[in-house]
Amino acid sequence: MSKLIWRVADGRERIGTTLTMPPGYDTAAEKDVLSIPLTTMSGTGMVDASSYLAKAGTKLQPTASTKVTEGVLNSPVEFELPGLKKFEGNFSVLRPFDVDTDDIDATLDVLFTQIGEDNITFYAYKRLGKLGTVPWAVGDEGYVYECLTDVAIEQPEQNQATQATVPLSVISRRAFKITS
């Protein structure tokens, strides 16, 4: 089985975060594809997280999943099917400094302001395929993850930013497609 690792290293990830549950998320089955209006991706409360996530340390990956042993009636061969998958991860958030005050720049610290506290439920949209610099568009597809934050771990200050690792528990995941 292949291992899914969420990385922004190759520039082919666009990640947006919001505290607002996507329309239909709580009623959709795990296999359903959510239809997300394009206005959601640029609406109030949506943060372009790709601009604030460090390549190293940002990941979203499955934990050990339950396996179900199955077989068919006319064969003695059994095989394993994946059961309910669980995910875990970290966001390695860059917190830029204000060059004039040498403190964290409150106007640019939007991602950490949104998810930097303990026990924050948020939704992370991850687009598949296109370069991360390409704006969200009708037809884009990906996954939206319902995440719960743990206590952030602050790293020593760097030259132009400090870094905070925000451990994540992923509650669930749904596929999405952006519509008009």
N, C-alpha and C positions, 0 to 999 in steps of 0.2 A: 504494500500500500504506500502511495506517495505521501510525503509529509508537506503540509501546507504551512508556509512561513510568510508572514506579511512583512514585506520590506519596501522601503521607499528608495532603496539604493540604486535601482536602475532607472529611475525617473518615470516609470510607467504606472505610477500609482497616484490617484487623486483621492484624498481622504477628506471628508467633511464631517464635522461633528455638530450635534445639536442636543439640547435637553428635551426637545419636543418629540414625542412618539410619532413615527410615521403613520399616515392614514391607513387604517386597516391592519396594522401590525399585530395588535392584540387578538384579532379574530381570524387571521390567516393561518392556514395550516403550514407546517414547516416546509412543505414542498411547493407551496403557492408562490407565484411571482407577484410582488407588490407593484402596482402602477403608481408612480410618484410624479406629481406635477413638476415641471421644470421650475416653477416659481418657488417650490420648497427649497431648492438647492441654492437660491440666492436670497432667501427670506431672512427676516429678523431672527437672530439667534443662531444662524448657520455660520460656523467658523471654517475657513479653508485651512484645515489642520496640516496639510502637506507643507505649508510654509513654515511651520513651527516644530516639526518632528525631525529629530536627528536620525540619520540613516542607521547608525549602530544603536542597538538597544530598543528599536521600535519593532514589535512583532505581534502577531496574532496567530496562534497555532493550536491544533487540536491536542487535547490531553489523550491519555489512553482511553480508547472507546470500548464500550461493551461489544462483544462479539456474540453472534447467534449462530450456532451450528445448525445447518440445514442439509437436507438431501431431497432427492426426488424419489417417487415410489418405485420406479423401475430400475434403479441403480444403487449399488452399495456405496457409491462414492458420496462422501459428505464434504461440505465446504462451509467456510465462514462468511457471514454477511455482517457488515457493520451495523451496529445498533445505533442508539441515540448518541450523537457525538457531543462532546463538550469541548469548549475552547478556553484558552487562557492567553494572557498577553501582557505587554507593557507598552506604554507610550513614553518615549524619551523626549521630553518637551524642552525646547530651547526657550529661554527667557532673556530677551535682549536688554542690554543696558541703554540708558539714555546717555548720550555722549556728553551732555552738558552737566548733568548731576551725578553721573557715575552710579546711579541707582537703577533698579529694574524700571524699564520704560512701561508705565501703566497703559499707554495707548497701544503698545505692541504686544502686551502680555495677555492677549485675548484667550488663547487656548488654555493656559494654566489657570487663568481666572475662571474659566468655564468648568474645568474638570479637576483642578488641583486639590480639592478638599476630599476628605474621606467620605465614603458612602454616597457618592453622586451617581445617579443613574443617567446615562447619556446614550446617544445613538450615533454610531460611527458608520458612515457610508464609504464604501471602498469601490471605486470604479475599476473595471477591468479593461485592459487593452491600450487605450490612448495614452499619450504622454501626459504627465501630471500638470503641465502648463496649459494644456488645452482646456478651455472652459467646459463646464457641464453643458450637455446638449440633449435634445430629444433623441431617443434611441439608445442612449448610454445604458449599460447594464452593469450590475455588480451585486454586492452583498451589503446589507445593513446589519450591524451587530448591536445588540442591546448589551451595554457594558455597565459594570458597577466598579467604582474606583476604590482603591485601598489607600492607606497613608502614603503620601508622596515622599520620595527620598531625594533630598537636595544634594547635588554634587558640588564640589569645589568650584569657585568662580573661574571662568575662562577669561580671555581677553575682551570679547565683545558680548558675551552672554554667559548666563549660568544655566545649568541643566538640571532638570528634575525628572526622575523616573517615577511614573505613575503606574503601579501594578493594577492590572485589570482582571476582573472575573467576568467572563462572557456568559450571559444568561441564555441568550438565544441568537439565532442568525436566520435571516430571510433573504431571498434573492429579490432584486428590484429591477425595474426598467423605467426610465424617465419618459414621460408622455407630455403632450402639449398642455 
